[in-house]
Each structure stands twice: as C-alpha cells, then as structure tokens.
Amino acid sequence: MDRVVIFVLCFCLFIGGATHIFDNLYYGFLPYKFAPEWVNIYWTALAVIDIVAVYLLIKWRNAGLVLTLVIMLSDVAINSVAFYLLNVLSDSSALQLQTLFLGFCIGSSIWLWQSKSKANVVNVT
C-alpha cells in the first residue's frame, strides 16, 4: 500500500512540475507576467522543485515527504493569497484541488513516516 500512496504523490507532483515546465518552455522564462514578481518566481521554481520532490520520494522517502509538505503548504498559501488578496487568479478550482491534495499529503505523510520507521525496527527477542 505504501507504494501506491508514493505513486499518487509522485504522479501529482510530476503533473504539477510538468505543467510549470511546459509554461516555461512555451511562454518563456518567468511566464506568469500577470502575477507579482515574487509569485512569478515561485511558480517558475516549482518546475524544478516538484521534480526534485518526486526524486526524493523515490530515493529518500522521508526527505521527499518533508519537501512535498513544504511545497504544498507554500503552494496553497501563495495561491490563496494570489486568488483572495491579489485577485490574479480568476478561478479557484485549481486552488481547491491543491488544498485537497495538501490534505492527502499531510495524512499520507504521517502514515508513510510511521510505516517507514516500523519497517526499520528489528525485533530482537
């Protein structure tokens, strides 16, 4: 079951990273001109950071879980500011999906972290 959850996390992060990579290739570096520069830089950086998180989830699970949580917490926070305060996003559906995924990340990270530590415990009797 751990592998299925890791696959879902990796798949979603890969789709997010691929979306930002596409935007950078198609529209040019820092493609989100409609947003403030700091938001544009953050969204552009996600092209690399999301893919790094996928790699870490596969090679070093706990480091990948930490980075995934940092990504999703910051992404939901920044996208909430962009939508509710800056009004640079016209649709909240992506934000709602990201918030749902954040909940999945939090819940599964707790479970996966405990699962990994239990797998490393050697019972000596």
C-alpha positions in Angstrom: 0.0 0.0 0.0 2.9 2.3 0.7 4.0 2.1 -3.0 0.5 3.1 -4.2 0.5 6.2 -2.0 4.0 7.1 -3.0 3.0 6.7 -6.7 0.0 9.0 -6.2 2.2 11.6 -4.5 4.8 11.3 -7.3 2.2 11.4 -10.1 0.6 14.6 -8.8 3.9 16.3 -8.2 5.1 15.3 -11.6 1.9 16.7 -13.3 2.4 20.0 -11.4 6.1 20.1 -12.3 5.4 19.2 -16.0 2.8 22.0 -16.1 5.3 24.6 -14.9 8.0 23.2 -17.3 5.5 23.5 -20.2 4.7 27.1 -19.2 8.4 28.0 -19.1 9.1 26.3 -22.5 6.0 27.6 -24.3 5.7 31.1 -22.8 9.3 31.8 -21.8 11.2 32.0 -18.5 9.1 33.6 -15.8 5.9 33.2 -17.8 3.4 34.4 -15.2 3.6 38.1 -16.1 0.1 38.8 -14.7 1.3 38.0 -11.2 3.6 39.9 -8.9 7.3 39.1 -9.5 7.7 37.1 -6.2 4.7 34.9 -7.2 6.1 34.5 -10.8 9.4 33.4 -9.4 7.8 30.9 -7.0 5.6 29.4 -9.7 8.5 29.2 -12.1 10.7 27.5 -9.5 8.1 24.8 -9.0 9.1 23.4 -12.4 12.3 22.2 -10.7 11.2 21.8 -7.1 8.3 19.5 -7.9 10.5 17.1 -9.9 13.2 17.1 -7.1 10.4 16.1 -4.7 9.5 13.2 -6.9 13.1 12.0 -7.0 13.4 12.4 -3.2 10.2 10.4 -2.6 11.6 7.6 -4.7 15.2 7.6 -3.3 14.9 9.0 0.3 11.2 8.8 1.4 11.4 11.0 4.5 13.3 13.8 2.8 10.7 13.6 -0.1 7.8 13.8 2.3 9.3 16.9 4.0 9.9 18.6 0.7 6.4 17.6 -0.5 4.8 19.1 2.6 6.8 22.3 2.2 5.8 22.6 -1.4 2.2 22.0 -0.9 1.9 24.2 2.3 3.6 27.1 0.5 1.7 26.5 -2.8 -1.7 26.5 -1.1 -0.7 29.6 0.9 0.7 31.5 -2.0 -2.1 30.5 -4.4 -4.7 31.6 -1.7 -3.0 35.0 -1.5 -3.0 35.2 -5.3 -6.7 34.3 -5.5 -8.2 36.0 -2.5 -6.0 39.0 -1.9 -4.2 39.8 -5.2 -7.0 38.7 -7.5 -4.6 37.5 -10.2 -6.3 34.1 -10.5 -9.8 34.1 -11.9 -10.8 30.5 -11.0 -10.5 28.8 -7.6 -10.9 25.2 -8.9 -7.1 24.6 -9.1 -6.7 26.0 -5.6 -9.4 23.7 -4.3 -7.7 20.7 -5.8 -4.4 21.7 -4.4 -5.9 22.1 -1.0 -7.4 18.6 -1.3 -4.0 17.3 -2.3 -2.4 19.1 0.6 -4.8 17.2 3.0 -3.8 13.9 1.3 -0.1 14.8 1.6 -0.5 15.6 5.4 -2.4 12.4 6.1 -0.3 10.1 4.0 3.0 11.6 5.2 2.1 10.8 8.8 1.2 7.3 7.8 4.2 6.8 5.5 6.6 8.2 8.0 5.4 5.8 10.7 5.2 2.9 8.2 8.9 3.5 7.3 10.1 3.7 10.9 8.2 0.5 11.7 9.8 -1.3 8.8 13.2 -0.4 10.1 12.6 -1.8 13.6 14.2 -5.1 14.2 12.5 -7.3 16.8 15.2 -9.0 18.9 13.9 -11.5 21.4 
